[in-house]
């Protein structure tokens, strides 16, 4: 039975807290607000006005699709796999790259089995070695004797990903140690000159892009064009902010890079502060209060298509009401969700005799990332034969089985809204609950800033967990499992009328 005023929107129950929050409630799909990803802040805005503006910021369709993927794999592969380094030198001989048993189908089968929905591949790491044949560089697989110089790892990767139903992401390192060598294009002081991308007519798909760029930016744009036009749909482009190059300065023409991605792959999100931000660590751990709406400095106009980076990406709090209340010195609010990168092994690239992390640590990582309004980006490195190790495949299988088993059956039968605005879930009888899930309908933005989960003991409600930010999903592992037939979420603070869904798992 559903009480009056309780509505369902695409699987999400609308919780209109008209009692707690005197504001119009969204009670039908057509009333879900369509607001921008960026909202300007006026110097005259009060803290309350800034917080109210934060409730108006919503994700783009591409950001929303990204958030719902939840699990993405990262595959670091290249000359480092064969040299034992994590960061190359740019001087490695192409001959070291010899994956004699390359099996990208094996990668994708293992990742799909573990529940991953997308996989990102290092088409070029910081060493500058390209894992596909490019018209713009002689430093890559085409210069290796592997497969007689005809190999194309990016082709094998993308073909296998689609064969197994996984979305594709491309990592193309902005930093390039090979091009930073004497005579290279990185930081060589060249003038920016007008040109058209792609510069090689053989690459043209009929779409060209006029730019004014120096040597390295032309090179980067040309290789980016190749990757975005040769291999089908790309769902994510990864711009790594790390730079191991010292003693040379190279300005990246981000506006041109971003325009190229938006034009050639309009549904792709970009990591590096454009659509997605770094969570601030490489441990797969988000903040307990991870907000997707953050304040930034700079021009609000066009900020959705420019990189924006928090002053301190590792700060403990980036987007709470307390932070927003101090944002009067900021210029705009932007939807900037966090991606949590982490490693299955202890390093990004494969090294001999290196075991995967324990199953329990991976499950903790899932709850600390996906369960905290983020996407988990987990690196799985192929070995020097071009295969995932047997130990890694086994651990991935265990991880997928554990997570799918945990969330196979939602114990909630129905939900309704109480007069005070609390959302009550009736379970399918008295059940043991170990995990409570709270999720917001992000089409209306991120609104909840405080809540309490409660269980019914037959006479009264009692608290079992509390939280702050919710977002796409907040998973709460109860310190002590409860046996109950009813659960309740009481929202204690919100920026606007919350739209949430409640789940329970044993």
C-alpha positions in Angstrom: 0.0 0.0 0.0 1.3 3.5 -0.9 0.2 6.5 1.1 -1.0 9.6 -0.7 2.0 11.8 -1.8 4.4 8.9 -2.1 5.4 8.6 -5.8 7.8 6.5 -7.8 10.1 8.0 -10.4 12.0 5.6 -12.5 12.5 3.2 -9.6 13.3 6.0 -7.1 10.8 6.9 -4.4 10.2 10.6 -3.9 10.4 11.8 -0.4 8.9 15.3 -0.1 9.7 16.6 3.3 7.2 19.3 3.3 6.9 19.2 7.1 10.6 19.6 7.7 11.4 21.7 4.7 8.7 24.2 3.5 9.4 24.1 -0.2 7.6 22.7 -3.3 7.8 19.0 -3.5 8.6 17.1 -6.7 5.9 14.6 -7.1 5.8 13.7 -10.8 8.5 12.9 -13.3 7.9 16.0 -15.4 8.5 18.1 -12.3 12.1 16.9 -11.8 14.0 20.1 -12.2 16.3 20.6 -15.2 19.1 22.7 -13.9 22.6 23.4 -15.1 25.8 21.7 -14.1 27.2 25.1 -13.2 25.5 27.8 -11.1 27.2 31.2 -10.5 27.8 32.6 -7.0 27.2 36.3 -6.5 29.4 38.2 -4.0 26.2 39.3 -2.3 24.9 35.7 -1.8 24.3 34.8 1.8 25.3 31.3 3.0 21.7 30.2 2.9 21.4 31.4 -0.7 24.6 29.6 -1.7 23.3 26.3 -0.1 20.0 26.8 -1.9 21.9 27.2 -5.2 23.8 24.0 -4.6 20.5 22.1 -4.7 19.9 23.5 -8.2 23.1 21.9 -9.6 22.5 18.6 -11.4 24.6 16.2 -13.5 24.7 16.2 -17.2 23.3 13.0 -18.9 26.8 11.8 -19.5 27.7 12.3 -15.8 24.5 10.5 -14.7 25.3 7.6 -17.0 28.8 7.4 -15.6 27.6 7.5 -12.0 25.3 4.5 -12.6 28.2 2.4 -13.9 29.7 2.2 -10.4 32.5 -0.3 -11.2 35.2 0.5 -13.8 38.5 -1.4 -14.4 41.8 0.3 -15.2 44.3 -1.6 -17.2 47.9 -0.4 -17.0 50.0 -2.1 -19.7 53.1 -1.0 -21.7 56.8 -1.0 -21.7 56.8 -0.7 -17.9 55.3 -4.2 -17.8 58.6 -5.5 -19.3 61.1 -3.3 -17.5 59.8 -3.5 -13.9 59.2 0.2 -13.7 56.2 2.2 -12.6 57.3 5.3 -14.5 59.4 4.8 -17.6 62.1 6.9 -19.0 60.9 7.4 -22.5 64.1 5.8 -23.8 63.0 2.1 -23.6 63.6 0.2 -26.8 60.4 -0.7 -28.5 61.8 -4.2 -28.7 61.1 -4.8 -25.0 57.4 -4.9 -25.7 56.8 -8.6 -26.4 53.4 -9.9 -25.0 53.7 -13.3 -26.6 50.3 -14.5 -25.3 48.2 -11.3 -25.4 44.6 -12.3 -24.6 42.3 -9.3 -24.2 39.3 -11.6 -24.2 40.6 -13.1 -21.0 40.8 -9.6 -19.5 37.2 -8.8 -20.4 35.8 -12.2 -19.4 37.4 -11.8 -15.9 36.2 -8.2 -15.5 32.6 -8.9 -16.6 32.5 -11.9 -14.3 33.5 -9.6 -11.4 30.7 -7.1 -12.2 32.7 -4.4 -14.0 30.8 -2.3 -16.6 33.6 -0.3 -18.2 37.3 -0.6 -18.6 39.9 2.1 -19.2 43.2 1.3 -21.1 46.5 3.1 -21.1 46.9 3.8 -24.8 50.0 5.9 -23.8 51.5 6.1 -20.3 54.1 8.8 -19.2 56.9 7.0 -21.1 55.2 8.0 -24.4 55.1 4.5 -25.9 52.0 4.2 -28.0 50.1 0.9 -27.9 48.6 1.4 -31.3 50.1 2.4 -34.7 50.1 6.1 -35.0 50.8 8.3 -38.0 52.4 10.9 -35.7 55.1 8.9 -33.8 57.6 6.2 -34.5 57.7 5.3 -30.8 55.2 2.6 -30.2 54.1 -0.9 -31.2 54.7 -0.3 -34.8 58.4 0.0 -34.0 58.5 -3.3 -32.2 59.1 -6.7 -33.8 56.0 -7.9 -31.9 53.6 -9.2 -34.5 56.0 -7.9 -37.2 55.2 -4.3 -36.3 51.5 -4.8 -37.2 50.2 -5.2 -33.6 47.5 -2.9 -32.2 46.7 -3.4 -28.6 44.1 -0.7 -28.5 42.2 -2.5 -31.3 42.4 -5.8 -29.5 41.3 -4.1 -26.2 38.3 -2.3 -27.7 37.1 -5.3 -29.8 37.2 -7.5 -26.7 35.5 -5.0 -24.5 32.6 -4.8 -26.9 32.5 -8.5 -27.4 31.9 -8.9 -23.6 29.5 -5.9 -23.3 31.9 -3.5 -21.5 32.1 0.2 -22.1 35.4 1.6 -23.3 37.7 4.3 -21.7 40.9 5.6 -23.1 43.9 7.0 -21.0 46.3 9.2 -23.0 49.0 10.6 -20.7 49.4 14.4 -21.2 53.0 14.1 -19.8 55.3 12.4 -22.3 58.9 11.5 -21.3 59.8 10.4 -24.8 58.8 13.7 -26.4 60.6 15.5 -23.6 63.9 14.1 -24.8 66.2 16.4 -26.8 64.7 17.0 -30.2 61.2 16.1 -28.9 58.0 18.1 -29.1 57.3 18.4 -25.3 58.3 21.7 -23.9 60.5 22.6 -26.8 59.5 26.3 -26.9 57.9 26.1 -30.3 55.5 28.8 -31.4 51.8 28.1 -31.7 50.8 28.1 -35.3 47.5 27.7 -37.1 46.8 24.1 -38.3 44.0 21.7 -38.9 43.5 18.5 -36.9 44.1 15.8 -38.1 47.2 16.9 -39.9 47.5 13.6 -41.8 44.7 13.4 -44.5 44.6 9.6 -44.0 43.2 10.1 -40.5 40.3 12.4 -41.6 36.8 11.2 -41.0 35.5 14.2 -42.8 35.6 16.3 -39.6 38.5 18.7 -39.1 39.3 21.1 -36.3 41.2 24.4 -36.8 43.5 25.1 -33.9 46.5 27.3 -33.1 48.9 25.1 -31.3 52.6 24.5 -30.5 54.4 21.3 -31.5 53.3 19.1 -28.6 49.7 20.2 -28.5 49.4 19.4 -32.2 50.9 16.0 -31.6 48.6 15.3 -28.6 45.5 16.5 -30.6 46.4 14.3 -33.5 46.9 11.2 -31.4 43.7 12.0 -29.5 41.8 12.3 -32.8 43.1 8.9 -33.9 42.0 7.2 -30.7 38.5 8.9 -30.8 37.8 8.0 -34.4 39.4 4.6 -35.1 38.0 2.5 -32.3 34.2 3.1 -32.0 32.4 4.6 -29.1 34.5 5.9 -26.1 32.7 6.4 -22.8 35.5 8.0 -20.8 38.7 9.9 -21.6 41.3 10.0 -18.8 43.6 13.1 -18.5 46.1 12.2 -15.9 47.3 15.2 -13.9 50.6 13.6 -12.7 53.7 14.8 -14.4 57.1 13.2 -13.8 58.9 15.6 -16.2 61.3 18.1 -14.5 63.1 21.0 -16.0 60.7 21.5 -18.9 57.5 23.4 -19.0 54.6 22.6 -21.4 51.3 24.3 -21.4 48.4 22.0 -22.3 45.7 23.4 -24.6 42.9 21.9 -22.5 40.1 23.9 -24.2 41.1 22.4 -27.6 41.5 18.9 -26.2 38.1 19.1 -24.6 36.4 20.5 -27.7 37.8 17.6 -29.7 36.4 15.1 -27.2 33.0 16.8 -27.0 32.8 16.9 -30.8 34.0 13.3 -31.6 32.7 11.5 -28.6 29.8 13.6 -27.2 28.7 11.0 -24.6 32.2 10.5 -23.1 33.0 11.9 -19.7 36.4 13.4 -19.1 38.5 12.7 -15.9 40.8 15.5 -14.8 38.4 18.1 -13.5 36.2 18.5 -16.6 33.3 16.1 -15.8 35.0 14.0 -13.1 37.5 14.8 -10.3 40.1 12.9 -8.5 38.9 11.8 -5.0 42.3 12.8 -3.5 43.9 9.4 -2.9 44.8 6.2 -4.7 43.3 3.9 -2.1 39.7 3.6 -3.5 38.4 5.5 -0.5 36.0 8.4 -0.6 35.1 10.7 2.2 32.2 9.7 4.5 30.5 12.8 3.3 31.3 12.9 -0.4 29.5 15.7 -2.2 29.3 16.2 -5.9 28.5 19.9 -5.9 31.7 21.9 -5.1 32.6 25.6 -5.1 35.3 26.8 -7.5 37.0 30.0 -8.6 37.1 31.3 -12.1 34.6 32.1 -14.9 31.3 30.3 -14.5 30.5 30.7 -18.2 31.6 27.5 -19.9 33.0 25.9 -16.8 31.2 22.7 -17.5 33.6 22.2 -20.4 36.8 23.3 -18.6 39.0 21.6 -16.0 38.2 22.8 -12.5 40.3 21.6 -9.6 39.7 22.1 -5.9 42.4 24.1 -4.0 43.1 21.0 -1.9 41.9 17.8 -3.6 42.8 15.8 -0.5 40.9 18.0 2.0 38.7 16.1 4.4 35.6 18.2 3.4 35.0 19.7 0.0 31.3 20.3 -0.3 29.4 20.2 3.0 27.1 23.1 4.0 29.9 24.4 6.2 32.2 24.6 3.2 29.5 26.2 1.0 28.7 28.7 3.7 32.3 29.9 3.3 32.1 29.9 -0.5 31.3 33.6 -0.8 34.8 34.1 -2.2 34.1 31.5 -4.8 32.7 32.2 -8.3 30.5 29.2 -9.1 29.2 25.8 -8.0 29.8 22.9 -10.3 28.7 19.2 -10.4 32.0 17.5 -9.9 31.7 13.8 -8.8 34.7 11.9 -7.6 36.3 8.9 -9.2 38.2 6.6 -6.7 41.2 5.0 -8.4 42.9 2.1 -6.7 45.0 -1.0 -7.4 44.2 -4.7 -7.2 47.9 -5.3 -6.6 50.2 -3.0 -4.8 51.4 -1.3 -8.0 49.8 0.0 -11.2 51.9 -2.2 -13.5 52.5 -5.9 -13.2 55.6 -7.1 -11.3 56.6 -10.7 -10.6 55.3 -12.5 -7.5 53.0 -9.7 -6.5 49.7 -11.0 -5.0 46.3 -9.3 -5.2 44.8 -7.5 -2.3 42.7 -9.6 0.0 39.0 -10.2 -0.7 38.0 -8.4 2.5 40.0 -5.3 1.6 38.4 -5.2 -1.9 34.9 -5.4 -0.3 35.9 -2.6 2.1 37.0 -0.6 -0.9 33.7 -1.2 -2.6 31.7 0.1 0.4 34.2 3.1 0.7 33.8 4.2 -2.9 30.6 3.0 -4.6 28.9 3.1 -1.2 30.0 6.7 -0.7 28.6 8.3 -3.8 31.6 7.5 -6.1 32.7 5.2 -8.8 35.5 2.7 -8.1 38.2 2.6 -10.7 40.3 -0.6 -9.9 43.5 -1.3 -11.8 44.2 -4.9 -12.9 47.6 -5.2 -14.6 48.3 -7.8 -17.3 51.6 -9.7 -17.0 54.5 -9.7 -19.4 52.7 -12.4 -21.5 49.7 -10.1 -21.9 47.3 -12.0 -19.6 45.8 -11.3 -16.2 47.5 -13.6 -13.6 45.6 -16.6 -12.4 45.7 -15.2 -8.8 44.2 -11.9 -10.0 41.5 -13.6 -12.0 40.5 -15.8 -9.0 40.4 -12.7 -6.7 38.2 -10.8 -9.2 35.8 -13.8 -9.4 35.6 -13.9 -5.6 35.0 -10.2 -5.4 32.2 -10.3 -8.0 30.6 -13.2 -6.2 30.8 -11.5 -2.8 29.3 -8.3 -4.0 26.6 -9.8 -6.2 25.7 -12.2 -3.4 25.4 -9.3 -0.9 23.0 -7.3 -3.1 21.1 -10.1 -4.9 17.9 -9.6 -2.9 16.5 -6.3 -1.7 14.5 -7.1 1.4 12.3 -4.0 1.0 8.7 -4.9 -0.1 7.2 -1.4 -0.2 7.8 2.1 1.1 5.6 5.0 2.3 6.0 8.4 3.7 5.1 9.3 7.2 3.6 12.7 8.2 7.0 14.0 9.4 8.5 13.2 6.1 10.4 10.0 7.1 10.5 7.2 4.5 9.4 3.9 5.9 10.2 0.5 4.3 8.1 -2.6 5.0 10.3 -5.7 4.6 9.2 -9.1 3.3 8.6 -10.3 6.9 11.0 -10.1 9.8 14.5 -10.3 8.3 18.1 -9.9 9.4 19.5 -6.7 8.0 23.2 -6.1 7.7 23.4 -3.4 5.1 21.1 -0.3 4.6 21.2 1.5 1.2 20.0 5.0 0.7 20.0 6.6 -2.8 19.0 9.9 -4.2 17.4 10.6 -7.6 20.4 12.5 -9.0 18.3 14.0 -11.8 17.1 16.4 -9.0 20.6 16.9 -7.7 22.2 16.0 -4.4 20.1 17.3 -1.6 20.5 15.3 1.6 23.1 16.5 4.1 22.1 14.5 7.1 20.0 11.4 7.9 19.4 8.6 10.4 18.5 5.0 9.6 16.2 3.4 12.1 14.8 -0.1 12.8 11.5 -1.0 14.4 11.6 -3.3 17.5 7.9 -3.9 17.7 7.2 -0.9 19.9 9.4 2.0 18.8 12.0 3.1 16.3 15.7 3.0 17.3 18.8 4.3 15.4 21.0 1.8 13.6 23.2 4.2 11.5 23.7 7.8 10.6 25.2 9.6 7.7 25.6 13.0 5.9 25.9 13.0 2.1 23.9 10.4 0.2 24.2 11.1 -3.6 24.0 8.1 -6.0 24.3 5.6 -3.2 25.2 5.4 0.4 25.8 1.9 1.7 25.8 1.5 5.5 27.1 -1.7 7.0 25.5 -2.0 10.4 27.9 -2.5 13.3 25.5 -5.1 14.6 22.9 -6.8 12.3 19.3 -6.2 13.2 16.2 -8.4 13.0 13.3 -6.3 12.0 10.2 -6.1 9.7 10.5 -2.3 9.1 13.2 0.3 8.5 12.9 4.0 8.4 15.1 6.8 7.1 14.7 10.1 8.8 16.3 13.0 6.9 17.6 15.4 9.5 18.9 18.1 7.1 18.6 18.7 3.3 19.2 21.5 0.8 15.8 20.9 -0.8 13.0 18.4 -0.7 14.9 15.0 -0.9 14.1 12.3 -3.4 15.4 9.1 -2.0 15.1 5.3 -2.2 15.7 2.9 0.6 17.0 -0.6 0.3 18.0 -3.4 2.8 20.2 -6.4 2.5 21.0 -9.4 4.7 
